Amino acid sequence: MEALDPAELRRLVLAAVAPHIDRNILAARVAQEDRERARLRAVIAEADRALPGDGEQR
């Protein structure tokens, strides 16, 4: 059995899944995740400012 080219496999999977995706829900979820990531970055930055140390990653 031969393996499919990764680009062809991706195309086939996307074509099979696309009819089942609600683009409005997907867009809302991606936007929510973006907001959550931004908030997490802000929390980390705030903690780095509040904690004593030399700025190294913890």
Secondary structure as the mmCIF struct_conf table of DSSP 4:
data_model
#
loop_
_struct_conf.conf_type_id
_struct_conf.id
_struct_conf.beg_label_comp_id
_struct_conf.beg_label_asym_id
_struct_conf.beg_label_seq_id
_struct_conf.end_label_comp_id
_struct_conf.end_label_asym_id
_struct_conf.end_label_seq_id
HELX_LH_PP_P HELX_LH_PP_P1 GLU A 2 ASP A 5
HELX_RH_AL_P HELX_RH_AL_P1 PRO A 6 VAL A 17
HELX_RH_3T_P HELX_RH_3T_P1 ALA A 18 HIS A 20
HELX_RH_AL_P HELX_RH_AL_P2 ARG A 23 ALA A 50
BEND BEND1 LEU A 51 LEU A 51
BEND BEND2 GLY A 53 GLY A 55
#
